Amino acid sequence: MSTVLSCYLLGWMMTTIGLALAAGKLNDRVAPQSRPIPFAVGAGAVWPLMLLGAAQFATVALVLNAIRRRTDDPHPATTAEFDELLAATA
């Protein structure tokens, strides 16, 4: 089995187990979720996409921070839209 496939399957298994445990701990006792295990398996399958999205967001944030440091203006026009997006999600 290739290393990439092994890493993917290991990540899938760890993510699925972690999400299943978290779903059990954080589940509402009055109205529990009907099927938390299939949700955990599905979320475990897409863990690389979440990791890539987080890495992309971090890269954009680092680049914009570097732009802010190089200019005298703390909010240059190139980062105004990004600031609005951050404010909207906070």
LOVEXTOR-68517 format. One record per atom (N, C-alpha, C): residue number from 1; residue in three letters; atom name; x, y negated, z. Coordinates in pm, whole numbers, plus 50000, padded with zeros to 5 digits. Example, Ala and Ser with C-alpha at 12.3 -4.5 7.8 and 13.67 -1.06 7.14 Angstrom:
2
REC doti timar drendren     X     Y     Z
REC    1   ALA        N 51319 50569 50780
REC    1   ALA       CA 51230 50450 50780
REC    1   ALA        C 51320 50330 50780
REC    2   SER        N 51285 50225 50708
REC    2   SER       CA 51367 50106 50714
REC    2   SER        C 51290 49997 50787
//
This chain:
90
REC doti timar drendren     X     Y     Z
REC    1   MET        N 50085 50118 50000
REC    1   MET       CA 50000 50000 50000
REC    1   MET        C 50090 49876 50000
REC    2   SER        N 50051 49776 49925
REC    2   SER       CA 50136 49657 49914
REC    2   SER        C 50129 49574 50043
REC    3   THR        N 50229 49491 50060
REC    3   THR       CA 50237 49407 50179
REC    3   THR        C 50124 49305 50182
REC    4   VAL        N 50091 49248 50068
REC    4   VAL       CA 49984 49148 50062
REC    4   VAL        C 49851 49210 50101
REC    5   LEU        N 49823 49328 50048
REC    5   LEU       CA 49698 49396 50081
REC    5   LEU        C 49695 49435 50229
REC    6   SER        N 49808 49480 50281
REC    6   SER       CA 49814 49515 50423
REC    6   SER        C 49790 49393 50511
REC    7   CYS        N 49850 49281 50477
REC    7   CYS       CA 49829 49158 50554
REC    7   CYS        C 49684 49111 50546
REC    8   TYR        N 49626 49122 50428
REC    8   TYR       CA 49485 49082 50412
REC    8   TYR        C 49395 49170 50499
REC    9   LEU        N 49414 49301 50491
REC    9   LEU       CA 49330 49392 50569
REC    9   LEU        C 49351 49374 50719
REC   10   LEU        N 49475 49351 50761
REC   10   LEU       CA 49502 49325 50902
REC   10   LEU        C 49435 49195 50948
REC   11   GLY        N 49444 49091 50865
REC   11   GLY       CA 49376 48966 50897
REC   11   GLY        C 49225 48982 50901
REC   12   TRP        N 49171 49059 50808
REC   12   TRP       CA 49027 49086 50805
REC   12   TRP        C 48984 49155 50933
REC   13   MET        N 49060 49257 50973
REC   13   MET       CA 49026 49332 51093
REC   13   MET        C 49035 49243 51218
REC   14   MET        N 49141 49165 51230
REC   14   MET       CA 49156 49079 51348
REC   14   MET        C 49048 48971 51352
REC   15   THR        N 49016 48912 51238
REC   15   THR       CA 48912 48810 51233
REC   15   THR        C 48776 48869 51266
REC   16   THR        N 48747 48986 51213
REC   16   THR       CA 48619 49051 51240
REC   16   THR        C 48604 49085 51388
REC   17   ILE        N 48708 49141 51447
REC   17   ILE       CA 48703 49174 51589
REC   17   ILE        C 48688 49048 51674
REC   18   GLY        N 48766 48945 51641
REC   18   GLY       CA 48757 48819 51716
REC   18   GLY        C 48619 48755 51706
REC   19   LEU        N 48563 48753 51586
REC   19   LEU       CA 48430 48695 51569
REC   19   LEU        C 48322 48779 51636
REC   20   ALA        N 48336 48910 51632
REC   20   ALA       CA 48238 48996 51698
REC   20   ALA        C 48241 48975 51849
REC   21   LEU        N 48361 48963 51906
REC   21   LEU       CA 48373 48937 52050
REC   21   LEU        C 48318 48799 52085
REC   22   ALA        N 48350 48699 52001
REC   22   ALA       CA 48300 48564 52026
REC   22   ALA        C 48148 48559 52013
REC   23   ALA        N 48094 48631 51918
REC   23   ALA       CA 47948 48633 51901
REC   23   ALA        C 47882 48697 52021
REC   24   GLY        N 47943 48800 52077
REC   24   GLY       CA 47889 48863 52196
REC   24   GLY        C 47894 48772 52317
REC   25   LYS        N 48004 48697 52330
REC   25   LYS       CA 48019 48605 52444
REC   25   LYS        C 47931 48482 52432
REC   26   LEU        N 47923 48426 52311
REC   26   LEU       CA 47854 48299 52291
REC   26   LEU        C 47708 48316 52250
REC   27   ASN        N 47662 48438 52240
REC   27   ASN       CA 47526 48465 52195
REC   27   ASN        C 47425 48416 52298
REC   28   ASP        N 47314 48364 52249
REC   28   ASP       CA 47205 48317 52336
REC   28   ASP        C 47136 48438 52398
REC   29   ARG        N 47124 48439 52528
REC   29   ARG       CA 47064 48553 52597
REC   29   ARG        C 46912 48560 52575
REC   30   VAL        N 46848 48446 52557
REC   30   VAL       CA 46702 48443 52540
REC   30   VAL        C 46664 48486 52398
REC   31   ALA        N 46732 48429 52298
REC   31   ALA       CA 46701 48461 52159
REC   31   ALA        C 46831 48502 52088
REC   32   PRO        N 46877 48625 52110
REC   32   PRO       CA 47004 48667 52050
REC   32   PRO        C 46995 48678 51898
REC   33   GLN        N 47110 48661 51835
REC   33   GLN       CA 47118 48676 51690
REC   33   GLN        C 47086 48821 51654
REC   34   SER        N 47013 48839 51545
REC   34   SER       CA 46967 48974 51511
REC   34   SER        C 47082 49067 51470
REC   35   ARG        N 47177 49019 51388
REC   35   ARG       CA 47284 49105 51340
REC   35   ARG        C 47418 49031 51341
REC   36   PRO        N 47487 49024 51454
REC   36   PRO       CA 47614 48951 51457
REC   36   PRO        C 47729 49026 51391
REC   37   ILE        N 47723 49159 51387
REC   37   ILE       CA 47835 49236 51332
REC   37   ILE        C 47849 49217 51181
REC   38   PRO        N 47742 49225 51099
REC   38   PRO       CA 47759 49198 50956
REC   38   PRO        C 47810 49056 50928
REC   39   PHE        N 47766 48962 51010
REC   39   PHE       CA 47816 48825 50994
REC   39   PHE        C 47967 48821 51021
REC   40   ALA        N 48012 48889 51125
REC   40   ALA       CA 48154 48891 51159
REC   40   ALA        C 48235 48959 51048
REC   41   VAL        N 48181 49066 50991
REC   41   VAL       CA 48251 49136 50882
REC   41   VAL        C 48261 49046 50759
REC   42   GLY        N 48151 48978 50726
REC   42   GLY       CA 48152 48887 50611
REC   42   GLY        C 48247 48771 50632
REC   43   ALA        N 48245 48713 50752
REC   43   ALA       CA 48337 48602 50781
REC   43   ALA        C 48482 48650 50781
REC   44   GLY        N 48503 48773 50826
REC   44   GLY       CA 48638 48828 50824
REC   44   GLY        C 48690 48847 50683
REC   45   ALA        N 48600 48874 50590
REC   45   ALA       CA 48641 48895 50451
REC   45   ALA        C 48691 48766 50386
REC   46   VAL        N 48639 48652 50429
REC   46   VAL       CA 48676 48525 50365
REC   46   VAL        C 48778 48446 50447
REC   47   TRP        N 48845 48510 50541
REC   47   TRP       CA 48940 48436 50625
REC   47   TRP        C 49052 48369 50545
REC   48   PRO        N 49100 48426 50434
REC   48   PRO       CA 49205 48354 50360
REC   48   PRO        C 49155 48220 50304
REC   49   LEU        N 49028 48214 50264
REC   49   LEU       CA 48974 48088 50212
REC   49   LEU        C 48972 47981 50321
REC   50   MET        N 48935 48020 50441
REC   50   MET       CA 48934 47925 50552
REC   50   MET        C 49076 47878 50585
REC   51   LEU        N 49170 47970 50580
REC   51   LEU       CA 49309 47936 50607
REC   51   LEU        C 49363 47841 50500
REC   52   LEU        N 49333 47868 50374
REC   52   LEU       CA 49377 47779 50266
REC   52   LEU        C 49311 47642 50277
REC   53   GLY        N 49183 47637 50313
REC   53   GLY       CA 49115 47510 50330
REC   53   GLY        C 49177 47428 50442
REC   54   ALA        N 49208 47494 50553
REC   54   ALA       CA 49271 47423 50665
REC   54   ALA        C 49410 47373 50626
REC   55   ALA        N 49486 47453 50552
REC   55   ALA       CA 49619 47411 50507
REC   55   ALA        C 49609 47294 50410
REC   56   GLN        N 49511 47296 50322
REC   56   GLN       CA 49494 47186 50228
REC   56   GLN        C 49457 47058 50302
REC   57   PHE        N 49366 47067 50398
REC   57   PHE       CA 49327 46950 50475
REC   57   PHE        C 49446 46893 50552
REC   58   ALA        N 49526 46981 50611
REC   58   ALA       CA 49644 46935 50685
REC   58   ALA        C 49744 46868 50593
REC   59   THR        N 49761 46921 50473
REC   59   THR       CA 49854 46861 50377
REC   59   THR        C 49808 46722 50336
REC   60   VAL        N 49680 46708 50307
REC   60   VAL       CA 49627 46576 50270
REC   60   VAL        C 49644 46478 50385
REC   61   ALA        N 49618 46521 50507
REC   61   ALA       CA 49633 46434 50623
REC   61   ALA        C 49779 46392 50641
REC   62   LEU        N 49873 46485 50621
REC   62   LEU       CA 50015 46450 50634
REC   62   LEU        C 50059 46352 50526
REC   63   VAL        N 50015 46372 50404
REC   63   VAL       CA 50052 46280 50295
REC   63   VAL        C 49996 46141 50321
REC   64   LEU        N 49871 46134 50364
REC   64   LEU       CA 49811 46003 50391
REC   64   LEU        C 49878 45936 50510
REC   65   ASN        N 49919 46013 50608
REC   65   ASN       CA 49992 45956 50721
REC   65   ASN        C 50127 45901 50676
REC   66   ALA        N 50193 45971 50584
REC   66   ALA       CA 50320 45923 50530
REC   66   ALA        C 50300 45794 50452
REC   67   ILE        N 50190 45784 50377
REC   67   ILE       CA 50160 45661 50302
REC   67   ILE        C 50137 45546 50399
REC   68   ARG        N 50066 45570 50506
REC   68   ARG       CA 50041 45465 50605
REC   68   ARG        C 50170 45416 50670
REC   69   ARG        N 50262 45507 50696
REC   69   ARG       CA 50388 45469 50759
REC   69   ARG        C 50477 45387 50666
REC   70   ARG        N 50470 45413 50536
REC   70   ARG       CA 50556 45343 50440
REC   70   ARG        C 50506 45203 50405
REC   71   THR        N 50377 45179 50428
REC   71   THR       CA 50321 45048 50395
REC   71   THR        C 50301 44967 50522
REC   72   ASP        N 50293 44836 50506
REC   72   ASP       CA 50269 44750 50622
REC   72   ASP        C 50123 44752 50663
REC   73   ASP        N 50035 44777 50566
REC   73   ASP       CA 49892 44779 50592
REC   73   ASP        C 49855 44913 50655
REC   74   PRO        N 49796 44915 50777
REC   74   PRO       CA 49763 45043 50839
REC   74   PRO        C 49649 45117 50768
REC   75   HIS        N 49572 45046 50684
REC   75   HIS       CA 49464 45109 50609
REC   75   HIS        C 49469 45068 50463
REC   76   PRO        N 49568 45117 50388
REC   76   PRO       CA 49572 45083 50246
REC   76   PRO        C 49452 45140 50172
REC   77   ALA        N 49426 45089 50054
REC   77   ALA       CA 49308 45128 49978
REC   77   ALA        C 49307 45277 49947
REC   78   THR        N 49424 45339 49936
REC   78   THR       CA 49429 45481 49903
REC   78   THR        C 49379 45569 50016
REC   79   THR        N 49380 45518 50138
REC   79   THR       CA 49336 45600 50251
REC   79   THR        C 49201 45557 50307
REC   80   ALA        N 49141 45453 50254
REC   80   ALA       CA 49013 45405 50308
REC   80   ALA        C 48904 45511 50292
REC   81   GLU        N 48900 45576 50178
REC   81   GLU       CA 48797 45677 50156
REC   81   GLU        C 48817 45797 50250
REC   82   PHE        N 48942 45834 50270
REC   82   PHE       CA 48971 45944 50362
REC   82   PHE        C 48929 45908 50505
REC   83   ASP        N 48954 45785 50545
REC   83   ASP       CA 48911 45740 50678
REC   83   ASP        C 48761 45747 50693
REC   84   GLU        N 48688 45710 50588
REC   84   GLU       CA 48542 45718 50591
REC   84   GLU        C 48497 45863 50605
REC   85   LEU        N 48563 45954 50534
REC   85   LEU       CA 48528 46096 50546
REC   85   LEU        C 48555 46148 50687
REC   86   LEU        N 48668 46108 50744
REC   86   LEU       CA 48698 46152 50879
REC   86   LEU        C 48598 46097 50980
REC   87   ALA        N 48558 45971 50963
REC   87   ALA       CA 48461 45910 51053
REC   87   ALA        C 48325 45978 51040
REC   88   ALA        N 48291 46020 50921
REC   88   ALA       CA 48161 46085 50899
REC   88   ALA        C 48155 46223 50962
REC   89   THR        N 48268 46293 50967
REC   89   THR       CA 48270 46427 51024
REC   89   THR        C 48291 46427 51174
REC   90   ALA        N 48337 46318 51230
REC   90   ALA       CA 48363 46313 51375
REC   90   ALA        C 48238 46291 51455
//
